[in-house]
Each structure stands twice: as C-alpha cells, then as structure tokens.
Amino acid sequence: MEVIRLDAVSPERVQKILLRSRADVLSPERLAHVQALIEDVRRRGDQALVDHTQRYDGVTLTPERLRVDRSEIAKAYDTVDDGLRAALAASIERCRRYNLWLRPPALAMEELEPGIVAGVKYTAVDSVGLYVPSGKGAFPSTLITLATPAVVAGVDEIAVLLPPRSSGEVDPAALVAADLLGISRVYRCNGVAGIAGLALGTETLPRVGLIGGPGNPYVVAAQIAVQALGVRLLSVLGPTESMILADEAADPDRLALDLLNEAEHGKDSAALLVTPSEGLVEEVQARLPRYLAQLPEWRREFAKAALTEYGGAVITRTWEDAVAFANLYAPEHLQIATRDPFATLQQVRHAGEVLLGQNTPFSAGNYAIGVPAALPTSGFARVASGITVWSYLKATSVAHLSSEGLAAVRPVIERLGHYEGFPAHVLAVTARGGGE
C-alpha cells in the first residue's frame, strides 16, 4: 500500500488520486472511438452488435441470439443452487423494502394560502436500459441494485444488457435475479455496442429513454456520448472506489479487511485509508500481507494496484484536514471508522454512501442491507446520488387557483407581465371572467 503524506506530496500525485480513472473515460481518443462505434450501430443495427461482440468479446452470435429466451432462463434455475437463489431473493427483498420506504406518494398537494393549492405528482419514466458488467466476474448484485428500484418505481419497460461469456451464455445468477424481479427483456452483446443499441433502438433492442450501469472507461464513455441522442444518463458509474475515514481508535485488522473489500474489483479501482494517525497506518500495513495472501492471485493483483495506482493511505496533519480531503474526493463508498461515527457523519458533505462503524463493511452495503450500491464515482458524488427509486421518477408540478387565489396572484402577474413586455400574460387575468 502506498503511503502519502498530504502536506508533503506533489500536487500532480494528489491530482491523479482525485481524478482516478475519470481521466481515462474523458480522453479524446476514447470518446472518438465510442462515437465511431455508435455511428456504426446507427447504420447497421443488429449486425453491428453481432460484429462488435465478435471483435471485442471474442463471442460469435447471430441476431436471433441477442435476446435471451425463456429456455435459457429456465436452464439458469438448474445451474443456480438453492443457497445462492435464497441469497438473491433476500438481497432483492431488502432492496425492495428500502426503496418502498423511500418512494414518495404519487400525488402530494397542499393549500399554501387561501385559494392557492400547489403540489407535485410523481410518475415513473417509461423505459430504462440497465448495463450489468461481466468482464471481471459475475455481478447479479449489480442487476439487483439497479433494477429493483426501477421495479418499485413502476417503470414499464426495463431492458437488461449482459455481455456474454466466452461460451456465448450469460451469467445464470443474473438471469435468475432478473426473473425474480419479473424482468423478461434481457439482451446479450458487447457493452459499448449494446449501449448504443439501447440508445438508438435496433431490430432487436428497444430504444430507451434512460440508461446506466457501472463499467470500464469505454462503457462509461459510451454512456456519456449517447446523451447527445436524447437519452438521459442515470449517473456516472465508473470503476469502483472506496475510502475509510479513520481515527486512532479504529481496529487495524478490520481496516485492512475493508480496504481489500473494494480494492479487489480491478486495477482501475481505488481504495484509500484517510487518517491523521501515522501509527494506525503502520499497523494496517503490517496486516495487509496476511489478508492479501488469502485472495486468488488475480484478485490479489487487482487489490495491490488499487492500493497504489489511485489509492493508498493518506496521512493528514489534523483530523480537520482528513475530513476536508474526504469531502474534496467525494468517494463512491465511504466508511467511517471513528470513536463516534454518527458525530463524524455530520462533517461529511460529499459521498455516494456512508457506512457507519466497523460492523458495517462495504460488502454489507453491496449485497445485504438494501441501500443502493450503484453509486456515483469519479467525484460525481458532489452533484449526484446513488441509484434509488428516485432515479426512475420524474416530478410534475401541479397547481390550482380558486377565484380567491386568482385575485391574490393577479397583481403580481400584472406587474411582472408589464415589466417583461408580455401583454397577453396580463390580458389573461385582466380580461378573465369570475368563477372557479
């Protein structure tokens, strides 16, 4: 694990940590590459999806195989054992429960003053395309955290995109999770091409109005690019990142375990420990090799990279500096490992999620609590939220005036209408008859 003293490190190193993989996502070369691929999908539809899946994934498909059929879903149930199926169902139920609790009433109205009623009506978006990655493993939990809120919101058309394995099949646990959620539109193809297909619509893939899902820099760049086609992006969900904000009271063994939790995702991930305690960092350093040795080699290499390339231990001069750095970084996942995590929470402004205390590991948030695990990355937690039922709802303002209310607002309309030069605005109230 790289150790960085914040008051002594070069500005360039700090900038690299703050930018993490966002610099790769937004490179002109990458954006040009995905734009060319999007244009190809626009021209050739399904055949482009098939060709790019062959080229980039090494999987030969036909247009007929782009959509996963019921027989493959039935086969998935035979592959997934009872214990895993129960875990998927429990994860869905907790996610459903959290989002039901979070869901606002369909219509809320209130008389703000005599005769003036205002309110808001919430309705679900019509369609969404959800990308679930598979390049570094199987992620049915990602499907659950993305799709369950959409189901709770009442989205009519939910399309799930799964990159195929080398055999051409897709993750059976993801198929079971989709089926448990009542989602039947599941498609397989290359991620970037599939995102283009969902944004444009092809002979097989539906055109959707909302799109999202975590992925590598190419996938994120594609999601950013297709917004020019009139598709809204759920959030920027790039390579995973985590931060632990700790004081000297933290347990170093648990810190080491929780650093590896997210670090094992990939070489483009980031895992940071931020603390003013140099002694605590030394204790964590001493424990990391023992836990690293328990990981398979490829995950071990991922973790080492995530703790050096974009991550490591950041030692600050004061506690206030540690909190300031956490807010500047705006991590996707933040764990607070302090004497009083609830008090520390009040100091945190920017994070995709906050897990309080060392009994709340990142894996609990990812799999089992029900809070969103699809969260803004690359600093976007400063301006965006995790994927919940709110992500799939749009608000429509509603208002009603009685004759008394119209009389109350008329002077404001007349004054502003005259000042802004809109005589019809004024005429709409001055020439209006009485009544409700």
PADREN-686337 format. One record per residue (C-alpha): residue number from 1; x, y, z. Coordinates in Angstrom, 2 decimals, decimal comma, always signed. Layout:
N
+-------+---------+---------+---------+
| gulum |      px |      py |      pz |
+-------+---------+---------+---------+
|   NUM |       X |       Y |       Z |
...
+-------+---------+---------+---------+
//
This chain:
436
+-------+---------+---------+---------+
| gulum |      px |      py |      pz |
+-------+---------+---------+---------+
|     1 |   +0,00 |   +0,00 |   +0,00 |
|     2 |   +1,37 |   +3,39 |   -0,95 |
|     3 |   +1,59 |   +5,86 |   +1,94 |
|     4 |   +1,04 |   +9,53 |   +1,09 |
|     5 |   +1,60 |  +12,42 |   +3,47 |
|     6 |   -0,84 |  +15,01 |   +2,25 |
|     7 |   +1,23 |  +18,02 |   +3,35 |
|     8 |   +4,34 |  +16,73 |   +1,54 |
|     9 |   +3,08 |  +15,02 |   -1,62 |
|    10 |   +3,37 |  +16,64 |   -5,05 |
|    11 |   +0,32 |  +18,40 |   -6,49 |
|    12 |   +0,49 |  +16,07 |   -9,50 |
|    13 |   +0,10 |  +12,98 |   -7,30 |
|    14 |   -2,84 |  +14,50 |   -5,46 |
|    15 |   -4,46 |  +15,38 |   -8,77 |
|    16 |   -4,05 |  +11,81 |  -10,03 |
|    17 |   -5,75 |  +10,49 |   -6,89 |
|    18 |   -8,60 |  +12,98 |   -7,21 |
|    19 |   -9,14 |  +12,32 |  -10,91 |
|    20 |   -8,72 |   +8,49 |  -10,62 |
|    21 |   -9,94 |   +6,76 |  -13,79 |
|    22 |  -12,02 |   +9,75 |  -14,93 |
|    23 |   -9,06 |  +10,96 |  -16,98 |
|    24 |   -9,24 |   +7,73 |  -19,00 |
|    25 |  -13,00 |   +7,99 |  -19,53 |
|    26 |  -12,87 |  +11,51 |  -20,91 |
|    27 |   -9,81 |  +11,16 |  -23,12 |
|    28 |  -10,47 |  +12,49 |  -26,66 |
|    29 |   -9,24 |   +9,22 |  -28,19 |
|    30 |  -11,66 |   +7,10 |  -26,16 |
|    31 |  -14,61 |   +9,37 |  -26,85 |
|    32 |  -13,79 |   +9,33 |  -30,58 |
|    33 |  -13,61 |   +5,52 |  -30,52 |
|    34 |  -17,01 |   +5,06 |  -28,90 |
|    35 |  -18,55 |   +7,71 |  -31,15 |
|    36 |  -17,44 |   +5,78 |  -34,23 |
|    37 |  -18,92 |   +2,60 |  -32,80 |
|    38 |  -22,22 |   +4,36 |  -32,02 |
|    39 |  -22,42 |   +5,58 |  -35,61 |
|    40 |  -21,84 |   +2,04 |  -36,84 |
|    41 |  -24,72 |   +0,75 |  -34,71 |
|    42 |  -26,89 |   +3,56 |  -36,08 |
|    43 |  -26,13 |   +2,43 |  -39,64 |
|    44 |  -26,18 |   -1,35 |  -39,29 |
|    45 |  -28,31 |   -2,15 |  -36,23 |
|    46 |  -28,25 |   -5,76 |  -35,05 |
|    47 |  -25,47 |   -6,77 |  -37,40 |
|    48 |  -23,19 |   -4,16 |  -35,86 |
|    49 |  -23,99 |   -5,54 |  -32,39 |
|    50 |  -23,06 |   -9,03 |  -33,55 |
|    51 |  -19,85 |   -7,90 |  -35,27 |
|    52 |  -18,59 |   -5,84 |  -32,33 |
|    53 |  -19,34 |   -8,68 |  -29,91 |
|    54 |  -17,17 |  -10,91 |  -32,09 |
|    55 |  -14,42 |   -8,32 |  -32,35 |
|    56 |  -14,18 |   -7,16 |  -28,73 |
|    57 |  -15,57 |  -10,10 |  -26,74 |
|    58 |  -14,50 |  -12,96 |  -28,97 |
|    59 |  -18,03 |  -14,36 |  -28,98 |
|    60 |  -19,89 |  -15,35 |  -32,13 |
|    61 |  -23,61 |  -14,54 |  -32,03 |
|    62 |  -26,44 |  -14,28 |  -34,51 |
|    63 |  -29,09 |  -11,55 |  -34,36 |
|    64 |  -31,56 |  -14,19 |  -33,14 |
|    65 |  -29,41 |  -14,80 |  -30,04 |
|    66 |  -29,20 |  -11,16 |  -28,98 |
|    67 |  -32,28 |  -11,60 |  -26,79 |
|    68 |  -32,08 |  -14,23 |  -24,05 |
|    69 |  -35,05 |  -16,60 |  -24,42 |
|    70 |  -37,14 |  -18,32 |  -21,76 |
|    71 |  -35,41 |  -21,67 |  -22,21 |
|    72 |  -32,08 |  -20,15 |  -21,18 |
|    73 |  -33,70 |  -18,56 |  -18,13 |
|    74 |  -35,23 |  -21,91 |  -17,15 |
|    75 |  -31,82 |  -23,54 |  -17,56 |
|    76 |  -30,32 |  -20,89 |  -15,26 |
|    77 |  -32,51 |  -22,09 |  -12,40 |
|    78 |  -30,95 |  -25,54 |  -12,76 |
|    79 |  -27,48 |  -24,01 |  -12,54 |
|    80 |  -28,07 |  -21,75 |   -9,52 |
|    81 |  -28,17 |  -23,70 |   -6,24 |
|    82 |  -30,80 |  -23,14 |   -3,57 |
|    83 |  -28,47 |  -21,22 |   -1,28 |
|    84 |  -27,50 |  -18,70 |   -3,95 |
|    85 |  -31,11 |  -18,35 |   -5,06 |
|    86 |  -32,14 |  -17,63 |   -1,45 |
|    87 |  -29,36 |  -15,04 |   -1,16 |
|    88 |  -30,54 |  -13,34 |   -4,37 |
|    89 |  -34,13 |  -13,30 |   -3,11 |
|    90 |  -33,08 |  -11,86 |   +0,27 |
|    91 |  -30,99 |   -9,17 |   -1,40 |
|    92 |  -33,92 |   -8,23 |   -3,67 |
|    93 |  -36,33 |   -8,11 |   -0,73 |
|    94 |  -34,14 |   -5,78 |   +1,34 |
|    95 |  -33,55 |   -3,55 |   -1,68 |
|    96 |  -37,28 |   -3,53 |   -2,42 |
|    97 |  -38,11 |   -2,69 |   +1,20 |
|    98 |  -35,65 |   +0,22 |   +1,29 |
|    99 |  -36,98 |   +1,69 |   -1,95 |
|   100 |  -40,61 |   +1,26 |   -0,93 |
|   101 |  -39,77 |   +3,20 |   +2,23 |
|   102 |  -38,06 |   +5,86 |   +0,10 |
|   103 |  -40,77 |   +6,14 |   -2,58 |
|   104 |  -42,76 |   +9,39 |   -2,33 |
|   105 |  -46,56 |   +9,48 |   -2,58 |
|   106 |  -47,86 |   +9,55 |   -6,15 |
|   107 |  -49,52 |  +12,92 |   -5,54 |
|   108 |  -48,95 |  +15,47 |   -2,79 |
|   109 |  -50,90 |  +18,74 |   -2,69 |
|   110 |  -51,34 |  +21,46 |   -0,10 |
|   111 |  -53,15 |  +24,78 |   +0,21 |
|   112 |  -50,24 |  +27,15 |   +0,71 |
|   113 |  -52,51 |  +30,14 |   +1,30 |
|   114 |  -56,26 |  +30,69 |   +0,86 |
|   115 |  -57,25 |  +29,71 |   -2,68 |
|   116 |  -53,72 |  +28,72 |   -3,78 |
|   117 |  -53,07 |  +24,98 |   -3,95 |
|   118 |  -49,72 |  +23,61 |   -5,14 |
|   119 |  -48,23 |  +20,19 |   -5,24 |
|   120 |  -46,28 |  +17,57 |   -7,13 |
|   121 |  -47,15 |  +14,38 |   -9,00 |
|   122 |  -44,53 |  +11,65 |   -9,35 |
|   123 |  -44,60 |   +9,27 |  -12,31 |
|   124 |  -42,10 |   +6,67 |  -13,48 |
|   125 |  -40,10 |   +7,03 |  -16,68 |
|   126 |  -41,41 |   +4,80 |  -19,48 |
|   127 |  -38,24 |   +2,86 |  -20,25 |
|   128 |  -34,74 |   +2,19 |  -18,99 |
|   129 |  -31,74 |   +0,21 |  -20,22 |
|   130 |  -29,51 |   -1,26 |  -17,49 |
|   131 |  -25,97 |   -2,42 |  -18,20 |
|   132 |  -24,57 |   -5,16 |  -15,93 |
|   133 |  -20,83 |   -5,77 |  -16,43 |
|   134 |  -19,18 |   -9,17 |  -16,61 |
|   135 |  -15,57 |   -8,52 |  -17,62 |
|   136 |  -14,09 |   -9,03 |  -14,14 |
|   137 |  -16,55 |  -11,58 |  -12,78 |
|   138 |  -20,26 |  -12,15 |  -12,24 |
|   139 |  -22,39 |   -9,34 |  -10,81 |
|   140 |  -26,00 |  -10,34 |  -10,12 |
|   141 |  -25,87 |   -7,92 |   -7,18 |
|   142 |  -25,39 |   -5,08 |   -9,67 |
|   143 |  -28,52 |   -6,13 |  -11,52 |
|   144 |  -30,42 |   -6,18 |   -8,22 |
|   145 |  -29,28 |   -2,74 |   -7,07 |
|   146 |  -30,05 |   -1,20 |  -10,49 |
|   147 |  -33,30 |   -2,96 |  -11,36 |
|   148 |  -35,15 |   -3,29 |   -8,05 |
|   149 |  -35,67 |   +0,48 |   -7,67 |
|   150 |  -36,95 |   +0,61 |  -11,27 |
|   151 |  -39,48 |   -2,12 |  -10,48 |
|   152 |  -40,58 |   -0,28 |   -7,31 |
|   153 |  -40,91 |   +2,96 |   -9,29 |
|   154 |  -43,17 |   +1,23 |  -11,83 |
|   155 |  -41,05 |   +1,58 |  -14,98 |
|   156 |  -42,99 |   -0,11 |  -17,81 |
|   157 |  -40,05 |   -1,32 |  -19,91 |
|   158 |  -36,84 |   -2,48 |  -18,23 |
|   159 |  -34,19 |   -3,84 |  -20,60 |
|   160 |  -31,13 |   -5,52 |  -19,12 |
|   161 |  -27,90 |   -5,78 |  -21,11 |
|   162 |  -25,41 |   -8,54 |  -20,19 |
|   163 |  -22,10 |   -9,04 |  -22,04 |
|   164 |  -21,78 |  -12,74 |  -22,91 |
|   165 |  -19,23 |  -15,19 |  -21,57 |
|   166 |  -16,83 |  -16,92 |  -23,96 |
|   167 |  -19,43 |  -19,68 |  -24,42 |
|   168 |  -22,00 |  -17,15 |  -25,59 |
|   169 |  -24,12 |  -17,67 |  -22,48 |
|   170 |  -24,65 |  -15,06 |  -19,79 |
|   171 |  -24,37 |  -15,24 |  -16,03 |
|   172 |  -27,13 |  -17,61 |  -14,82 |
|   173 |  -27,41 |  -15,90 |  -11,41 |
|   174 |  -28,12 |  -12,59 |  -13,16 |
|   175 |  -30,85 |  -14,31 |  -15,21 |
|   176 |  -32,42 |  -15,72 |  -12,04 |
|   177 |  -32,28 |  -12,32 |  -10,36 |
|   178 |  -33,95 |  -10,70 |  -13,37 |
|   179 |  -36,65 |  -13,36 |  -13,38 |
|   180 |  -37,28 |  -12,96 |   -9,65 |
|   181 |  -37,83 |   -9,26 |  -10,35 |
|   182 |  -40,24 |  -10,02 |  -13,21 |
|   183 |  -37,89 |   -8,68 |  -15,89 |
|   184 |  -38,14 |  -10,58 |  -19,19 |
|   185 |  -36,24 |   -8,28 |  -21,58 |
|   186 |  -32,64 |   -9,46 |  -21,24 |
|   187 |  -30,13 |   -8,98 |  -24,06 |
|   188 |  -26,55 |  -10,11 |  -24,67 |
|   189 |  -23,84 |   -8,36 |  -26,67 |
|   190 |  -20,75 |   -6,20 |  -26,35 |
|   191 |  -21,25 |   -3,47 |  -23,75 |
|   192 |  -20,40 |   -0,36 |  -25,76 |
|   193 |  -22,32 |   -1,59 |  -28,82 |
|   194 |  -25,27 |   -2,59 |  -26,65 |
|   195 |  -25,43 |   +0,82 |  -25,00 |
|   196 |  -25,51 |   +2,37 |  -28,47 |
|   197 |  -28,23 |   -0,12 |  -29,46 |
|   198 |  -30,39 |   +0,78 |  -26,45 |
|   199 |  -29,94 |   +4,49 |  -27,10 |
|   200 |  -30,81 |   +4,20 |  -30,80 |
|   201 |  -33,02 |   +1,11 |  -30,98 |
|   202 |  -32,24 |   -1,74 |  -33,37 |
|   203 |  -34,25 |   -4,56 |  -34,92 |
|   204 |  -33,99 |   -6,41 |  -31,58 |
|   205 |  -33,01 |   -3,95 |  -28,88 |
|   206 |  -35,65 |   -1,42 |  -27,81 |
|   207 |  -34,91 |   +2,28 |  -27,71 |
|   208 |  -34,94 |   +3,51 |  -24,11 |
|   209 |  -35,12 |   +6,97 |  -22,59 |
|   210 |  -32,86 |   +6,36 |  -19,60 |
|   211 |  -29,66 |   +4,35 |  -19,45 |
|   212 |  -26,99 |   +3,41 |  -16,93 |
|   213 |  -24,84 |   +0,86 |  -15,18 |
|   214 |  -21,25 |   +0,59 |  -13,95 |
|   215 |  -18,49 |   -0,33 |  -16,36 |
|   216 |  -15,00 |   +0,19 |  -17,67 |
|   217 |  -13,89 |   +3,53 |  -19,14 |
|   218 |  -15,17 |   +2,60 |  -22,62 |
|   219 |  -18,62 |   +1,76 |  -21,26 |
|   220 |  -18,80 |   +4,97 |  -19,25 |
|   221 |  -17,60 |   +7,00 |  -22,24 |
|   222 |  -20,34 |   +5,40 |  -24,37 |
|   223 |  -22,99 |   +6,31 |  -21,81 |
|   224 |  -21,78 |   +9,89 |  -21,76 |
|   225 |  -21,75 |  +10,04 |  -25,57 |
|   226 |  -25,27 |   +8,69 |  -26,14 |
|   227 |  -26,76 |  +11,56 |  -24,17 |
|   228 |  -26,40 |  +13,51 |  -27,42 |
|   229 |  -29,05 |  +11,13 |  -28,83 |
|   230 |  -31,62 |  +12,30 |  -26,30 |
|   231 |  -31,02 |   +9,60 |  -23,71 |
|   232 |  -30,67 |  +10,59 |  -20,05 |
|   233 |  -27,84 |   +9,04 |  -18,04 |
|   234 |  -28,70 |   +7,59 |  -14,63 |
|   235 |  -25,34 |   +8,55 |  -13,15 |
|   236 |  -21,63 |   +8,27 |  -13,85 |
|   237 |  -20,88 |   +4,77 |  -12,55 |
|   238 |  -17,25 |   +4,09 |  -13,35 |
|   239 |  -14,69 |   +1,78 |  -11,75 |
|   240 |  -15,36 |   +1,31 |   -8,05 |
|   241 |  -13,71 |   +3,41 |   -5,36 |
|   242 |  -13,78 |   +3,35 |   -1,57 |
|   243 |  -12,47 |   +5,41 |   +1,30 |
|   244 |  -12,20 |   +4,74 |   +5,00 |
|   245 |  -12,08 |   +7,79 |   +7,26 |
|   246 |  -10,45 |   +6,59 |  +10,49 |
|   247 |   -9,09 |   +7,88 |  +13,78 |
|   248 |   -6,66 |   +6,21 |  +16,16 |
|   249 |   -9,46 |   +4,21 |  +17,82 |
|   250 |  -10,07 |   +2,11 |  +14,69 |
|   251 |   -9,30 |   -1,62 |  +14,60 |
|   252 |   -6,40 |   -2,08 |  +12,12 |
|   253 |   -7,42 |   -5,65 |  +11,23 |
|   254 |  -10,86 |   -4,52 |  +10,17 |
|   255 |   -9,37 |   -1,57 |   +8,31 |
|   256 |   -7,15 |   -3,94 |   +6,31 |
|   257 |  -10,09 |   -6,21 |   +5,52 |
|   258 |  -12,31 |   -3,34 |   +4,42 |
|   259 |   -9,60 |   -1,78 |   +2,26 |
|   260 |   -9,31 |   -5,05 |   +0,34 |
|   261 |  -13,10 |   -5,31 |   +0,05 |
|   262 |  -13,36 |   -2,82 |   -2,79 |
|   263 |   -9,71 |   -2,95 |   -3,89 |
|   264 |  -10,16 |   -6,46 |   -5,31 |
|   265 |  -12,55 |   -5,20 |   -8,00 |
|   266 |   -9,94 |   -4,19 |  -10,54 |
|   267 |   -6,70 |   -2,42 |  -11,39 |
|   268 |   -8,65 |   +0,73 |  -12,23 |
|   269 |  -10,35 |   +0,74 |   -8,81 |
|   270 |   -9,27 |   +2,94 |   -5,92 |
|   271 |   -9,11 |   +2,17 |   -2,19 |
|   272 |   -7,96 |   +4,78 |   +0,33 |
|   273 |   -7,44 |   +4,99 |   +4,07 |
|   274 |   -7,52 |   +8,61 |   +5,27 |
|   275 |   -6,36 |   +9,34 |   +8,80 |
|   276 |   -4,14 |  +11,69 |  +10,82 |
|   277 |   -2,71 |   +8,68 |  +12,69 |
|   278 |   +0,64 |   +7,53 |  +11,30 |
|   279 |   +0,75 |   +4,70 |  +13,83 |
|   280 |   -2,58 |   +3,35 |  +12,60 |
|   281 |   -1,28 |   +3,28 |   +9,02 |
|   282 |   +1,77 |   +1,31 |  +10,13 |
|   283 |   -0,45 |   -1,26 |  +11,86 |
|   284 |   -2,63 |   -1,64 |   +8,77 |
|   285 |   +0,45 |   -2,01 |   +6,58 |
|   286 |   +1,66 |   -4,85 |   +8,80 |
|   287 |   -1,64 |   -6,73 |   +8,48 |
|   288 |   -2,35 |   -6,35 |   +4,78 |
|   289 |   +0,03 |   -9,10 |   +3,54 |
|   290 |   -1,71 |  -11,76 |   +5,66 |
|   291 |   -5,13 |  -10,95 |   +4,17 |
|   292 |   -3,80 |  -10,39 |   +0,66 |
|   293 |   -2,33 |  -13,89 |   +0,72 |
|   294 |   -5,83 |  -15,32 |   +1,17 |
|   295 |   -7,02 |  -13,90 |   -2,16 |
|   296 |   -6,60 |  -15,70 |   -5,50 |
|   297 |   -3,66 |  -14,32 |   -7,44 |
|   298 |   -5,66 |  -12,31 |   -9,97 |
|   299 |   -7,72 |  -10,62 |   -7,24 |
|   300 |   -4,51 |  -10,03 |   -5,27 |
|   301 |   -3,02 |   -8,18 |   -8,23 |
|   302 |   -6,16 |   -6,09 |   -8,59 |
|   303 |   -6,01 |   -5,15 |   -4,90 |
|   304 |   -2,34 |   -4,21 |   -4,99 |
|   305 |   -2,94 |   -1,93 |   -7,96 |
|   306 |   -5,97 |   -0,28 |   -6,33 |
|   307 |   -3,88 |   +0,45 |   -3,23 |
|   308 |   -1,03 |   +2,06 |   -5,19 |
|   309 |   -2,13 |   +3,44 |   -8,57 |
|   310 |   -5,16 |   +5,51 |   -7,50 |
|   311 |   -5,25 |   +4,64 |   -3,79 |
|   312 |   -3,25 |   +4,00 |   -0,64 |
|   313 |   -3,05 |   +5,54 |   +2,82 |
|   314 |   -3,36 |   +9,32 |   +3,06 |
|   315 |   -1,90 |  +10,73 |   +6,26 |
|   316 |   -3,10 |  +14,22 |   +7,13 |
|   317 |   -1,78 |  +16,73 |   +9,64 |
|   318 |   -5,08 |  +17,10 |  +11,51 |
|   319 |   -8,50 |  +15,47 |  +11,71 |
|   320 |   -9,99 |  +18,54 |  +10,03 |
|   321 |   -7,64 |  +18,01 |   +7,09 |
|   322 |   -8,76 |  +14,37 |   +6,83 |
|   323 |  -12,43 |  +15,35 |   +6,65 |
|   324 |  -11,68 |  +18,13 |   +4,15 |
|   325 |   -9,84 |  +15,67 |   +1,89 |
|   326 |  -12,74 |  +13,19 |   +2,09 |
|   327 |  -15,20 |  +15,89 |   +1,03 |
|   328 |  -12,90 |  +17,01 |   -1,76 |
|   329 |  -12,51 |  +13,44 |   -3,03 |
|   330 |  -16,28 |  +12,69 |   -2,74 |
|   331 |  -15,92 |   +8,88 |   -2,66 |
|   332 |  -18,38 |   +6,41 |   -4,06 |
|   333 |  -18,23 |   +4,29 |   -0,87 |
|   334 |  -17,22 |   +5,87 |   +2,46 |
|   335 |  -16,84 |   +4,01 |   +5,73 |
|   336 |  -16,44 |   +5,98 |   +8,95 |
|   337 |  -14,24 |   +4,15 |  +11,46 |
|   338 |  -14,10 |   +6,59 |  +14,37 |
|   339 |  -14,99 |   +6,65 |  +18,06 |
|   340 |  -18,32 |   +8,30 |  +17,25 |
|   341 |  -19,22 |   +7,63 |  +13,59 |
|   342 |  -22,61 |   +9,31 |  +13,94 |
|   343 |  -20,91 |  +12,55 |  +15,02 |
|   344 |  -18,40 |  +12,25 |  +12,18 |
|   345 |  -21,29 |  +11,81 |   +9,74 |
|   346 |  -22,31 |  +15,42 |  +10,40 |
|   347 |  -18,97 |  +16,56 |   +8,96 |
|   348 |  -19,36 |  +14,62 |   +5,70 |
|   349 |  -20,87 |  +16,53 |   +2,78 |
|   350 |  -19,99 |  +14,51 |   -0,29 |
|   351 |  -20,15 |  +10,71 |   -0,60 |
|   352 |  -22,21 |   +8,22 |   -2,59 |
|   353 |  -22,90 |   +6,24 |   +0,57 |
|   354 |  -21,73 |   +6,41 |   +4,18 |
|   355 |  -21,34 |   +3,22 |   +6,23 |
|   356 |  -21,14 |   +3,92 |   +9,93 |
|   357 |  -18,75 |   +1,97 |  +12,10 |
|   358 |  -16,60 |   -1,10 |  +11,65 |
|   359 |  -19,52 |   -3,51 |  +11,92 |
|   360 |  -20,73 |   -2,16 |   +8,57 |
|   361 |  -18,31 |   -3,41 |   +5,89 |
|   362 |  -18,61 |   -2,37 |   +2,26 |
|   363 |  -19,78 |   -5,87 |   +1,32 |
|   364 |  -22,82 |   -5,46 |   +3,58 |
|   365 |  -23,81 |   -2,34 |   +1,66 |
|   366 |  -23,10 |   -4,04 |   -1,66 |
|   367 |  -25,12 |   -7,18 |   -1,02 |
|   368 |  -27,34 |   -7,31 |   +2,00 |
|   369 |  -28,62 |   -4,11 |   +3,63 |
|   370 |  -30,78 |   -2,83 |   +0,78 |
|   371 |  -29,22 |   +0,62 |   +0,41 |
|   372 |  -28,05 |   +1,48 |   -3,13 |
|   373 |  -24,76 |   +0,00 |   -4,25 |
|   374 |  -24,80 |   +1,64 |   -7,70 |
|   375 |  -23,28 |   +4,97 |   -6,73 |
|   376 |  -21,68 |   +7,98 |   -8,45 |
|   377 |  -17,92 |   +7,68 |   -8,98 |
|   378 |  -15,07 |   +9,94 |  -10,10 |
|   379 |  -16,11 |  +12,80 |   -7,80 |
|   380 |  -19,68 |  +12,97 |   -9,11 |
|   381 |  -20,94 |  +12,29 |   -5,57 |
|   382 |  -20,55 |  +16,06 |   -5,17 |
|   383 |  -23,51 |  +16,57 |   -7,51 |
|   384 |  -25,28 |  +13,21 |   -7,84 |
|   385 |  -26,87 |  +10,45 |   -5,77 |
|   386 |  -26,94 |   +6,68 |   -5,74 |
|   387 |  -29,47 |   +4,77 |   -7,83 |
|   388 |  -32,76 |   +4,52 |   -5,93 |
|   389 |  -36,46 |   +4,70 |   -6,74 |
|   390 |  -35,98 |   +8,46 |   -7,09 |
|   391 |  -33,70 |   +7,85 |  -10,09 |
|   392 |  -36,62 |   +6,44 |  -12,08 |
|   393 |  -39,24 |   +9,02 |  -11,11 |
|   394 |  -39,94 |  +12,41 |  -12,61 |
|   395 |  -41,78 |  +15,19 |  -10,82 |
|   396 |  -44,65 |  +17,13 |  -12,41 |
|   397 |  -45,71 |  +20,30 |  -10,61 |
|   398 |  -49,45 |  +20,70 |  -10,03 |
|   399 |  -51,37 |  +23,86 |   -9,09 |
|   400 |  -54,96 |  +25,03 |   -8,63 |
|   401 |  -56,38 |  +28,52 |   -8,04 |
|   402 |  -59,81 |  +29,31 |   -6,80 |
|   403 |  -61,32 |  +32,72 |   -7,69 |
|   404 |  -59,92 |  +33,96 |   -4,39 |
|   405 |  -56,49 |  +32,61 |   -5,27 |
|   406 |  -56,57 |  +34,14 |   -8,74 |
|   407 |  -57,40 |  +37,51 |   -7,23 |
|   408 |  -54,45 |  +37,16 |   -4,85 |
|   409 |  -51,91 |  +36,46 |   -7,61 |
|   410 |  -53,31 |  +38,93 |  -10,18 |
|   411 |  -51,28 |  +42,00 |   -9,06 |
|   412 |  -48,03 |  +40,03 |   -9,34 |
|   413 |  -48,94 |  +38,82 |  -12,85 |
|   414 |  -49,86 |  +42,35 |  -13,97 |
|   415 |  -46,67 |  +43,95 |  -12,65 |
|   416 |  -44,25 |  +41,31 |  -13,96 |
|   417 |  -46,12 |  +40,91 |  -17,26 |
|   418 |  -45,97 |  +44,66 |  -17,97 |
|   419 |  -42,30 |  +44,85 |  -16,98 |
|   420 |  -41,26 |  +41,92 |  -19,16 |
|   421 |  -43,34 |  +43,08 |  -22,12 |
|   422 |  -45,88 |  +40,24 |  -22,34 |
|   423 |  -49,30 |  +41,87 |  -22,78 |
|   424 |  -51,09 |  +38,54 |  -23,35 |
|   425 |  -49,89 |  +37,37 |  -19,94 |
|   426 |  -51,57 |  +40,41 |  -18,41 |
|   427 |  -54,67 |  +40,12 |  -20,58 |
|   428 |  -55,11 |  +36,51 |  -19,42 |
|   429 |  -56,04 |  +37,81 |  -15,96 |
|   430 |  -57,44 |  +41,30 |  -16,61 |
|   431 |  -59,95 |  +40,12 |  -19,22 |
|   432 |  -60,90 |  +36,92 |  -17,36 |
|   433 |  -64,42 |  +36,46 |  -16,05 |
|   434 |  -65,18 |  +35,39 |  -12,50 |
|   435 |  -65,93 |  +31,90 |  -11,20 |
|   436 |  -63,88 |  +28,85 |  -10,29 |
+-------+---------+---------+---------+
//
